[in-house]
């Protein structure tokens, strides 16, 4: 089962867990929206609540604008 997590899907460059672990490179609104989508995907796994206390308020508010 764990070996399947290391498989890189055809046409992709990284495995699914690596895609979720990789943070955004830029702090643009689009990058932050993608980051929040990753947070949503991770939280859907059901591992518990996501702690956003280390994320600045400005970074959370920017995509909302």
N, C-alpha and C positions, 0 to 999 in steps of 0.2 A: 504494500500500500504506500509506504513512504517513498519508494522508488518512483512511483508515478508522479510525485511532486517535482521531481528533477527533470522530467521530460519537457523539452522545449517543443511547443506545438509547431506544426508545419507553417512556414511563412512568418514566424515570429523569431525574435532574437534572444528572448529570455524566457525562463520558466514562469509560470503563473505566480508562485510565491515571491520570486525575485521582482516581478513587476509590481506587486503590492508593497514590497519593502523599499523600493527605490523612491526617494523623495523628489519633489519637483525641483528642477534646476533653476527655473526663473520664478520670480514672485509676481507674475502677471495675473490678471484676473482669471484668464483661461487656465493657467497652470494651477491656480488655487482651486478652481472648480473641479478640475481633474483630481486633485489631492483629496478634496472632500468626497468625491465619488469613490475613491479608493477606501476612505474611512468607512463609507457606507457599506462597501463590499466586505471589508474586514469585520465590521460589526454584525453583518448578516450571518457570519459564520457561527455566531453565538458564543464567543469566547468571553463575553462580558462587556461592560461599558467601556467606551474609549475615553481616556483621560486627555482632555484638551487644555489642561491648566498651563502647560508649557508653551502653548501657541498664543502669540500676542493678540490682543483684542482687535488691533488694526488688521491683521491678516485674516481674521474671521469675518470682519465687517466688509472688507473690500469686495469679495465675490457677491455679497448681498446687494451691493449698489448696482 
